[in-house]
């Protein structure tokens, strides 16, 4: 009998379970439990999860709730799940479990309390609570700092210095992605100082592509909906604001190589954020450099336009 996954993709733990199943080729049926419509409170769902929360799974006669328990079960019960998600080594598993246990009383407490009181409360008939949101932000900020200083302090791309993701990486990253529903200036203030966190999120996204982006599309739509009244001309589209914060790096020597121009920049590196403002500024900067360095040649305009076209294509790929 096919595995059944009950959940709402607005729930970060639900997304973690769905991404895990898809990334590991686990055949399952997704059954939506709309929290906003109180479907998690129905008698039918209570039979599956008496705690009335999402996600939950049914595997034959076996019922299970709590996302961390579900991820552990899936990693052990289904053949073909990659070893790195939940290695058989006892010490490694204990360290992963340690991160997961810490998650619920720290990172998750800060994130969910902040988002509920800053954005989601009216959806459930409650007023926004700025004071509670401010207190939750302190917990979140402390949690982000701990992740960087304790579990991302080495050279590994993922938690615990690993080169491949574990169920802890997926669970925590899905938690942080919930910040997408906040205004972009808030996300930038919260995550901007944490470059390692941003790179870790991107590495986890790539490791579970394309399932990660597909599962998080609902957040980008929610962001546009929840921030519509608060926005002042901001365009909330269907792209990740968190991903846009990740800096792209490219050597000017790499950019000019092969263009046939005589510009020399000694391989200096320029870093820019992928934002609506910085891309045009960078293009204009490169255009002016090309003009000034080639101003005595009628060929300067051709060189500059070629450079602008090339830079634009590279930025779109970044």
Secondary structure, DSSP 8 states (H G I E B T S, - for coil): --EEEEE-TTSHHHHHHHHHHHHTT--EEEEE--GGGTGGGSHHHHHH-TT--S-EEEETTEEEESHHHHHHHHHHHSTT--GGGS-S-HHHHHHHHHHHHHHHHTHHHHHHHHHIIIIIGGGGT----HHHHHHHHHHHHHHHHHIIIIISSSS-SSGGG-SS--HHHHHHHHHHHGGGGS-HHHHHHHHTT-HHHHHHHHHHHHHTTTHHHHHHHHHHHHHHHHTTTT-SS----SS-HHHHTS-EEEEHHHHHTTTT-----TT-EEEE---TTHHHHHHHHHHHHHHHHTTTSTTHHHHHHHHHHHHHHHHHH-
